[in-house]
Amino acid sequence: MAIVQKEKLTRDLTISFFIYTLPVAAIYLYFKLTGGAVSESHITLPSFLEFAKPAFENIRTWGLTVFMIVLGIIEFAAGLYDDEWTGEERKIDIVCFLAPKLLLPPVIAFFSLTALPYLLPDAANALSWVPFWGGFFLIAIADDLTQYWYHRLHHQVPFLWRFHRTHHSAPYMGMAMASRQNFIYTIFFSQIYLTATLTYLGLGLPALFVLVIKSFITLGAHSSIAWDKPFYKYKVLHPIAWVLERLISTPATHHAHHADTSGDGVGHFKGNFGNMFFIWDMIFGTGLITRKFPESYGTKSYKQEEWYAQFLWPIFKSKKEGSSLAEGVLSFPLKAKPVENTVEQPVEQTPVLEQA
C-alpha cells in the first residue's frame, strides 16, 4: 500500500510540474509566433476590462469583507445555522475572522517590501513584459495548484492535520466559518508568498484579478446558501452544471469535503481539496461529484476545544481531555481499527494518544 501511495504521489507531482509549465510555454509561444518584443512592458488591461479595475481594487481592500458580512447576515436571517453558532464556535469564528486581518498584513508587507528586495534586489518588475492574460493564468495556476497541494498534504500528513483541523471542526457551513483556520496554517500559506513574489516581479495587475475572482469562488463554496442547486434541478442547465462542478469549487463539492463521514456516499473529506479550481481533483483522482449535500459537518471527535487552542496550537494547548490539541499528544491521528456495521468516519474519530 505504501509503495502504491508513493507511486501515486510521484505521478501526481510529475503531472503538477507539467501543469506549472503550461502558462510559461503559452507565453513563450505567444511571443515566438507574434514577434512581440520581450523588452517592452505588456502589463496593461485589455480595453474591455478597464472599467472593472476600480471595482476590483475596492473589492480587494474592503469589498470582500463587506460581502462576507452581508452574506453571513443573510445566512443567519434564513436560519441556516440551526442555532449551532454558540459558545466556543462563536469565539473561534470571530477571532479567526478578525485576527488575520490585523496580524497578517504586516507579515506580508515585510516579505514584499523588505525580504524580496533583499533576496531579489535586481528582479523588481522583471516580468512586466508578460501580457495580462499570461500573467493571469500564470498566477491562477501557480497560486491555486500550490494551495491544492498545501491543503491536500494537511489532510494526508498526520502532524500537519492538526494545523488544519480547526477549519473542519465547525459543525456547520457558511460565512461564519469560512475564515476559521489555525493562524500558523494561515501564516505559512505558501501561495501567499508565491503570489507576493510574482507581484514583486511585475504581475500585480493580473494578481489583483485572480485574487478577487478566487475569493468569490471560495467564499461561495463555503456558503450555506447552495447557489448551485438550480443547475442540478433544471435539466436545461445540466450541461452548465457539468462544466461548473468540474472546473471550480461549488457548494456541493466543497460541502462534501467538510462532511463528518464518507460512509454515506456523499461526504468526501479525503478529497475535494480544490479551492478555486476543482479541476485539480479531477486530474489527480481526488474528486467526488454527487450533486448532493451532507447531512452533517465537522469531525466526530470534536470536543469544542478552547478558541485559543484552535487558533494558536501548538503555542497554546487544549485542556479538553482526549483532545488531539491537548498537552502531551505527540502523534495524531493514527488509523482506527475497523468496526463492523459502522460507517467510515473522519481520521479523527478514534484518536490514539501518545504521552510525552
C-alpha positions in Angstrom: 0.0 0.0 0.0 2.8 2.4 0.9 4.5 1.7 -2.4 1.3 2.4 -4.3 0.8 5.6 -2.5 4.4 6.7 -3.1 4.0 5.9 -6.8 0.7 7.9 -7.0 2.4 10.8 -5.2 5.3 10.7 -7.6 2.9 10.6 -10.6 0.8 13.5 -9.3 3.9 15.7 -8.6 5.1 15.0 -12.1 1.8 16.0 -13.6 1.8 19.1 -11.4 5.2 20.1 -12.7 3.9 19.8 -16.2 0.8 21.9 -15.4 3.0 24.6 -13.8 4.9 24.9 -17.1 1.8 25.3 -19.3 1.3 29.1 -18.9 5.1 29.6 -19.3 5.0 27.7 -22.6 2.0 29.6 -23.8 3.6 32.9 -23.1 6.8 31.8 -25.0 4.8 30.6 -28.0 2.8 33.9 -28.0 6.0 36.0 -28.4 7.5 33.5 -30.8 4.6 33.5 -33.1 3.7 37.2 -32.9 7.3 38.5 -32.9 6.5 40.6 -29.8 9.3 42.5 -28.1 10.1 40.9 -24.8 11.8 44.0 -23.5 8.6 46.0 -23.7 6.0 46.3 -20.9 2.9 44.4 -21.7 1.1 44.5 -18.3 -1.9 46.6 -19.4 -5.5 45.7 -19.0 -7.5 44.7 -22.1 -9.8 47.6 -23.0 -12.9 45.6 -22.1 -11.6 45.2 -18.5 -10.6 48.8 -17.9 -13.9 49.7 -16.4 -13.6 46.9 -13.9 -10.3 47.8 -12.4 -11.6 50.3 -9.8 -14.2 47.8 -8.7 -11.7 45.1 -8.3 -9.4 47.4 -6.3 -12.2 48.3 -4.0 -13.3 44.7 -3.6 -9.8 43.7 -2.7 -9.4 46.4 0.0 -12.8 46.3 1.7 -15.4 44.7 -0.6 -14.7 41.1 0.3 -15.1 41.8 4.0 -18.4 43.6 3.3 -19.5 40.7 1.1 -18.8 38.1 3.8 -20.6 40.1 6.5 -23.7 40.7 4.3 -23.8 37.1 3.2 -23.4 36.0 6.8 -26.3 38.2 7.9 -28.5 36.6 5.1 -27.5 33.1 6.3 -28.3 33.9 9.9 -31.6 35.6 8.9 -32.6 32.5 6.9 -31.8 30.3 10.0 -29.2 28.3 8.1 -27.0 27.7 11.1 -29.7 25.9 13.1 -28.7 27.6 16.4 -25.2 26.0 16.3 -23.3 29.2 16.4 -22.9 29.4 20.2 -20.1 29.2 22.8 -16.7 28.3 21.6 -17.9 28.3 18.0 -18.7 32.0 18.1 -15.4 32.8 19.7 -13.2 30.9 17.3 -15.1 32.1 14.2 -14.8 35.8 15.3 -11.1 35.5 16.3 -10.2 33.7 13.0 -12.1 36.4 11.0 -10.6 39.4 12.7 -7.1 38.5 13.9 -5.6 37.6 10.4 -6.8 41.0 9.1 -4.8 42.7 11.8 -1.8 40.3 12.1 -1.2 39.1 8.5 -0.8 42.3 6.6 2.4 43.4 8.5 3.9 40.0 7.7 3.1 40.1 4.0 4.2 43.8 3.9 7.6 42.9 5.4 8.0 40.0 3.0 7.1 42.1 0.0 8.8 45.4 0.9 11.9 44.1 2.8 12.6 40.5 2.3 12.0 40.3 -1.5 14.1 43.4 -2.4 16.9 41.9 -0.2 16.6 38.4 -1.7 16.0 39.5 -5.3 17.5 43.0 -5.5 17.5 43.4 -9.3 14.3 41.5 -10.1 11.6 44.1 -9.4 9.2 44.3 -12.3 11.3 41.7 -14.2 8.2 40.1 -15.6 6.4 43.3 -16.6 6.8 42.2 -20.2 4.3 39.4 -19.8 0.9 40.2 -21.3 -2.0 40.5 -18.9 -3.6 37.2 -19.9 -0.3 35.4 -19.5 0.2 36.8 -16.0 -3.4 36.0 -15.1 -3.1 32.3 -16.0 0.4 32.1 -14.6 -0.8 33.3 -11.2 -4.1 31.5 -11.3 -2.4 28.1 -11.9 0.6 28.7 -9.6 -1.4 30.1 -6.8 -4.3 27.6 -6.8 -2.3 24.4 -7.7 0.1 25.2 -4.9 -2.8 25.7 -2.5 -4.3 22.4 -3.6 -1.1 20.6 -2.6 -0.8 22.6 0.7 -4.4 21.6 1.5 -4.0 18.0 0.4 -0.9 17.5 2.5 -2.6 18.9 5.6 -5.1 16.1 5.2 -2.7 13.3 4.4 0.1 14.1 6.9 -1.0 13.4 10.5 1.2 16.1 12.0 0.0 18.8 9.6 -3.6 17.8 10.0 -3.7 19.4 13.5 -2.9 22.8 12.0 -5.9 22.4 9.6 -8.4 20.6 11.8 -9.8 23.9 13.1 -11.3 24.6 9.7 -13.0 21.2 9.8 -14.2 21.4 13.4 -17.2 23.6 12.6 -20.4 21.6 12.6 -21.9 23.9 10.0 -21.0 25.7 6.7 -21.3 29.4 6.0 -19.5 32.7 6.2 -19.2 32.4 9.9 -16.6 29.6 9.5 -15.1 30.5 6.1 -12.1 32.1 7.7 -11.8 29.5 10.5 -8.2 28.4 10.5 -5.3 27.9 12.8 -3.2 31.1 12.5 0.0 29.1 11.8 -1.7 27.3 9.0 -2.7 30.7 7.6 0.7 32.4 8.0 2.5 29.6 6.2 0.2 29.6 3.2 2.9 29.0 0.6 0.7 30.6 -2.2 0.5 33.9 -0.3 4.3 34.3 -0.7 4.3 32.9 -4.2 1.7 35.5 -5.3 3.6 38.2 -3.5 6.8 37.3 -5.3 5.1 37.3 -8.7 3.6 40.7 -7.8 7.0 42.0 -7.0 8.2 40.7 -10.3 5.7 42.9 -12.1 2.5 40.9 -12.2 0.5 42.9 -9.7 -2.4 43.7 -12.0 -3.2 40.1 -13.0 -2.7 39.1 -9.4 -5.5 41.6 -8.4 -8.0 40.0 -10.7 -7.0 36.4 -9.7 -7.4 37.3 -6.0 -10.8 38.8 -6.3 -12.2 36.0 -8.6 -10.8 33.3 -6.4 -12.1 34.9 -3.3 -15.7 34.9 -4.6 -15.5 31.3 -5.7 -14.1 30.0 -2.4 -16.5 32.1 -0.3 -19.4 30.9 -2.5 -18.2 27.3 -2.0 -18.3 27.7 1.8 -21.6 29.5 1.9 -24.6 27.7 3.4 -26.6 29.2 0.5 -26.5 26.5 -2.2 -26.3 28.7 -5.2 -25.5 25.6 -7.4 -28.8 23.7 -6.7 -30.7 25.3 -9.6 -28.1 23.9 -12.0 -28.9 20.4 -10.8 -32.6 20.8 -10.6 -33.4 22.1 -14.1 -32.4 19.8 -17.0 -31.7 22.6 -19.4 -28.9 23.8 -17.0 -27.3 20.3 -16.6 -24.6 20.9 -19.3 -23.6 24.1 -17.5 -23.6 22.2 -14.2 -21.4 19.5 -15.7 -18.7 22.1 -16.6 -19.0 24.2 -13.5 -18.7 21.4 -11.0 -15.6 20.1 -12.8 -13.9 23.4 -13.3 -14.5 25.3 -10.0 -15.4 24.5 -6.4 -19.1 24.6 -5.8 -21.1 24.3 -2.5 -22.0 20.7 -3.3 -18.4 19.6 -3.9 -16.9 21.6 -1.1 -19.6 20.9 1.5 -18.8 17.2 0.8 -15.3 17.9 1.8 -16.5 19.2 5.2 -18.8 16.2 5.9 -18.3 14.3 9.1 -18.4 11.0 7.3 -17.7 9.5 4.0 -19.7 6.3 4.6 -22.9 7.8 3.1 -21.5 8.2 -0.5 -21.8 12.0 -0.3 -19.1 13.1 2.2 -15.5 13.1 0.9 -13.2 14.7 3.5 -10.3 12.6 2.0 -10.6 14.5 -1.3 -12.3 17.6 -3.0 -9.2 19.6 -2.0 -9.6 22.2 -4.7 -10.0 25.9 -3.7 -10.7 27.9 -6.7 -10.3 25.2 -9.3 -11.9 21.8 -8.8 -10.2 20.5 -11.9 -7.1 19.6 -9.8 -9.2 17.0 -8.1 -10.4 15.7 -11.4 -6.9 15.4 -12.7 -5.4 13.7 -9.6 -8.4 11.5 -8.9 -9.2 13.1 -5.5 -12.6 14.4 -6.6 -16.1 13.1 -5.9 -19.2 14.7 -7.5 -22.6 13.7 -6.3 -24.7 16.9 -6.5 -25.9 16.1 -3.0 -25.2 17.8 0.3 -24.0 16.1 3.5 -26.5 15.8 6.4 -23.9 16.9 9.0 -20.5 18.5 9.1 -17.4 18.6 11.3 -15.4 15.8 12.9 -16.9 13.2 15.1 -14.3 13.6 17.9 -14.6 17.4 18.1 -14.6 18.5 21.7 -15.3 22.2 21.3 -11.7 23.0 22.2 -10.9 26.4 23.6 -10.7 29.2 21.0 -7.1 29.9 21.8 -6.1 26.2 21.4 -7.8 26.0 18.0 -6.4 29.3 16.8 -2.8 29.0 18.1 -2.0 25.3 18.6 0.7 24.3 19.5 1.6 27.5 21.2 -1.4 27.1 23.4 -2.8 23.6 24.2 -6.3 22.5 25.0 -7.4 21.4 28.4 -10.1 19.1 27.0 -9.3 15.5 27.9 -8.8 13.3 24.9 -8.3 16.2 22.5 -5.7 16.0 19.8 -4.7 19.6 20.8 -4.1 18.7 24.4 -0.8 18.8 26.3 1.4 15.7 25.8 -0.1 14.5 22.5 2.8 13.6 20.2 1.2 11.9 17.2 -2.3 12.1 15.9 -4.3 10.7 14.2 -3.5 7.0 13.9 -5.6 4.7 11.8 -8.6 3.5 13.6 -9.3 -0.2 13.8 -12.2 -1.3 11.5 -15.5 -1.8 13.3 -18.2 -3.9 11.8 -21.6 -2.4 10.9 -20.5 1.2 11.1 -19.9 3.8 8.5 -16.4 5.2 7.9 -15.6 8.3 10.0 -13.0 11.0 9.5 -9.5 10.2 10.5 -10.0 11.9 13.8 -12.8 9.8 15.2 -10.8 7.3 17.2 -7.7 9.0 18.4 -4.7 7.1 19.8 -2.7 9.3 22.1 0.9 9.1 22.9 2.1 10.7 26.1 5.2 12.8 26.2 
